[in-house]
Amino acid sequence: MYDKSGSVTPPKRVDPPMAADERTMLSSWLEWHRATVHDKCAGLDPALSSAAPFVSSPMTTIGGIVSHLRWVEAFWFEVVLLNQPDVAPYSAQDPDGEFRVGAERPLGELLIEYERQCERSREITSHLDLGNFSRRVLRDGRGRTTLRWVLTHMIEETARHNGHLDLLRESADGTVGA
């Protein structure tokens, strides 16, 4: 996935199978949406990744969304499933920290970090069964979740933000589709 310079080779978007076991189906859809994030950013002038075209949402930028997706991956796979410390750049004092960081950093770096985090999530997933419960109990009182729930949530989360990336990209340079 990385060349000699450390740059990421974007993952190729592969259509999920029409019929498969549950794990393959969930993983395939998540991979499709992860690759779509890279497709939405491909060829974008780096200066446009921090553009915030929506006055009512000044933290909504392409870089901010890529950063957010990186930290969402870390939260659900590392923090929740494995009970590791949460080291994300957000806090009670700055709940939009990952969006702020994303607007300030080069998009290429953010995409590399996102792909590395996705690789870490794949590694974690490979060692768990769909029904394995998280090591961390969620603070909202819902208890523990399963890998199945996390994969389903990550499909929903990534797909939703791909829609945001569609709008932001079209706003930035007129590119549609992908």
C-alpha positions as MATLAB code, in Angstrom:
seq = 'MYDKSGSVTPPKRVDPPMAADERTMLSSWLEWHRATVHDKCAGLDPALSSAAPFVSSPMTTIGGIVSHLRWVEAFWFEVVLLNQPDVAPYSAQDPDGEFRVGAERPLGELLIEYERQCERSREITSHLDLGNFSRRVLRDGRGRTTLRWVLTHMIEETARHNGHLDLLRESADGTVGA';
ca = [
       0.000    0.000    0.000;
       2.965    2.378    0.453;
       5.703    3.339   -1.964;
       9.345    4.068   -1.052;
       8.513    7.656   -0.114;
       5.874    6.527    2.373;
       3.010    7.705    0.166;
      -0.110    5.620    0.137;
      -1.263    3.814   -2.966;
      -5.011    4.294   -2.786;
      -6.902    1.040   -2.356;
      -8.798   -0.076   -5.442;
     -12.545    0.017   -5.053;
     -13.869   -3.518   -5.577;
     -17.606   -4.135   -5.750;
     -18.810   -6.305   -2.855;
     -20.049   -9.775   -3.795;
     -23.752  -10.213   -4.439;
     -23.816  -13.285   -2.201;
     -21.372  -14.188    0.560;
     -21.173  -15.138    4.197;
     -21.872  -12.376    6.696;
     -18.248  -11.568    7.549;
     -17.238  -11.326    3.887;
     -20.250   -9.146    3.112;
     -19.635   -6.734    6.010;
     -15.895   -6.516    5.361;
     -16.368   -6.081    1.609;
     -18.828   -3.222    2.011;
     -16.590   -1.475    4.527;
     -13.594   -1.851    2.194;
     -15.636   -0.432   -0.690;
     -16.524    2.651    1.348;
     -12.963    3.061    2.647;
     -11.652    3.000   -0.934;
     -14.346    5.494   -1.931;
     -12.878    8.008    0.553;
      -9.625    7.873   -1.431;
     -11.497    8.116   -4.741;
     -13.340   11.238   -3.547;
     -10.001   12.897   -2.743;
      -8.051   11.772   -5.833;
      -6.670   14.619   -7.912;
      -7.909   17.362   -5.578;
      -5.733   20.464   -5.445;
      -4.272   20.168   -1.913;
      -5.093   23.817   -1.212;
      -8.804   22.997   -1.568;
      -8.890   20.288    1.109;
      -9.348   22.874    3.858;
     -12.118   24.818    2.105;
     -15.206   25.174    4.297;
     -17.992   26.115    1.864;
     -20.863   25.790    4.328;
     -21.126   28.834    6.586;
     -23.231   26.922    9.107;
     -20.584   24.138    9.317;
     -17.159   25.814    9.330;
     -15.403   22.614   10.458;
     -16.775   20.605    7.520;
     -13.827   20.293    5.148;
     -12.484   17.439    3.054;
      -9.398   17.196    5.258;
     -11.560   17.376    8.366;
     -13.715   14.479    7.242;
     -10.698   12.320    6.345;
      -9.204   13.075    9.773;
     -12.523   12.329   11.469;
     -12.825    8.974    9.684;
      -9.278    8.069   10.751;
     -10.114    8.736   14.389;
     -13.506    6.999   14.177;
     -11.670    3.870   12.976;
      -9.262    4.173   15.909;
     -12.069    4.705   18.402;
     -14.229    1.743   17.466;
     -11.543   -0.813   16.673;
      -8.812    0.106   19.167;
     -10.527    1.983   21.985;
     -13.844    0.126   22.131;
     -12.978   -3.361   20.900;
      -9.533   -3.589   22.536;
      -9.962   -1.090   25.404;
      -6.848    0.878   24.431;
      -6.396    4.521   25.453;
      -8.168    7.126   23.341;
      -5.443    9.418   21.973;
      -7.554   11.293   19.430;
      -7.173   15.070   19.080;
     -10.640   15.787   20.471;
     -11.690   16.400   24.040;
     -14.546   17.766   26.097;
     -13.014   21.222   25.584;
     -12.522   20.687   21.826;
     -15.037   18.111   20.556;
     -14.222   19.046   16.939;
     -10.463   18.611   17.371;
     -10.074   15.991   14.649;
     -11.925   18.241   12.182;
      -9.735   21.204   13.150;
      -6.547   19.144   12.727;
      -7.813   17.884    9.372;
      -8.314   21.402    8.060;
      -4.762   22.354    9.037;
      -2.773   19.358    7.733;
      -1.896   18.283    4.178;
      -4.507   15.984    2.654;
      -1.845   13.514    1.500;
      -0.666   13.006    5.088;
      -4.239   12.608    6.300;
      -4.965    9.959    3.654;
      -1.806    8.050    4.601;
      -2.810    8.119    8.274;
      -6.337    7.052    7.382;
      -5.102    4.094    5.353;
      -2.674    3.069    8.099;
      -5.509    3.194   10.610;
      -7.682    1.105    8.279;
      -4.851   -1.434    8.076;
      -4.762   -1.535   11.883;
      -8.543   -2.022   11.953;
      -8.258   -4.873    9.434;
      -5.622   -6.544   11.607;
      -7.823   -6.267   14.714;
     -10.827   -7.583   12.785;
      -8.861  -10.578   11.511;
      -8.388  -11.847   15.077;
     -12.004  -11.532   16.204;
     -15.242  -13.365   15.516;
     -18.289  -11.292   14.595;
     -19.924  -12.106   17.920;
     -16.903  -11.163   20.067;
     -17.810   -8.517   22.617;
     -15.805   -5.339   23.070;
     -13.439   -5.119   26.018;
     -14.678   -1.628   26.826;
     -18.124   -0.955   28.241;
     -19.686    2.015   26.466;
     -20.207    5.043   28.697;
     -23.749    5.680   27.532;
     -25.047    2.660   29.418;
     -25.523    0.411   26.402;
     -22.913   -2.023   27.687;
     -20.577   -3.864   25.377;
     -20.858   -4.067   21.624;
     -19.745   -6.748   19.178;
     -17.434   -6.741   16.182;
     -20.571   -7.278   14.037;
     -22.060   -4.024   15.367;
     -18.777   -2.127   14.880;
     -18.442   -3.273   11.258;
     -22.053   -2.338   10.532;
     -21.612    1.045   12.208;
     -18.392    1.725   10.294;
     -20.144    0.989    6.986;
     -22.871    3.489    7.923;
     -20.402    6.093    9.234;
     -18.065    5.917    6.251;
     -20.921    5.892    3.715;
     -22.503    8.948    5.339;
     -19.241   10.862    5.216;
     -18.665    9.818    1.611;
     -21.870   11.718    0.866;
     -20.392   14.753    2.592;
     -17.204   14.315    0.557;
     -19.335   14.274   -2.618;
     -20.776   17.686   -1.787;
     -17.486   19.160   -0.608;
     -15.602   17.957   -3.686;
     -18.200   19.324   -6.080;
     -18.103   22.614   -4.171;
     -14.302   22.699   -4.236;
     -13.578   22.032   -7.911;
     -16.741   20.833   -9.643;
     -15.743   17.156   -9.656;
     -18.754   14.859   -9.325;
     -19.118   11.104   -9.071;
     -16.395    8.617   -8.216;
];
